[in-house]
Amino acid sequence: MLPFFLEREVIYKGMNASGWAMFSILMFKKTVVSNWVPLRAYHKN
């Protein structure tokens, strides 16, 4: 009973961590793109 519970807890925490990682990467990419595109447009002109 206990090992199963611990295993489930670890899997849940792992999924949560990878979910947060994906979320942070997506937010980071969004921020970089929204800052990078105007910068590129500015330098082209």
C-alpha positions in Angstrom: 0.0 0.0 0.0 2.7 2.4 1.0 5.1 1.9 -2.0 2.1 2.3 -4.4 1.1 5.5 -2.6 4.7 6.8 -2.7 5.1 5.8 -6.4 1.9 7.6 -7.3 3.0 10.7 -5.4 6.4 10.7 -7.3 4.6 10.3 -10.6 2.2 13.1 -9.8 5.0 15.4 -8.7 7.0 14.6 -11.8 4.1 15.3 -14.1 3.5 18.6 -12.2 7.2 19.6 -12.6 7.3 18.8 -16.3 4.0 20.7 -16.7 5.5 23.7 -15.0 8.7 23.4 -17.1 6.6 23.3 -20.3 4.6 26.3 -19.1 7.7 28.3 -18.2 9.3 27.5 -21.6 6.2 28.5 -23.5 5.9 31.8 -21.5 9.6 32.4 -22.0 9.3 31.8 -25.7 6.3 34.1 -25.9 8.2 36.8 -24.0 11.3 36.5 -26.2 9.3 36.5 -29.4 7.3 39.5 -28.4 10.4 41.4 -27.5 12.6 40.1 -30.3 10.2 40.8 -33.2 9.8 44.6 -32.6 13.5 44.8 -32.0 14.2 43.2 -35.4 11.7 45.4 -37.1 13.3 48.5 -35.5 16.8 47.5 -36.6 15.6 46.8 -40.2 14.3 50.4 -40.6 
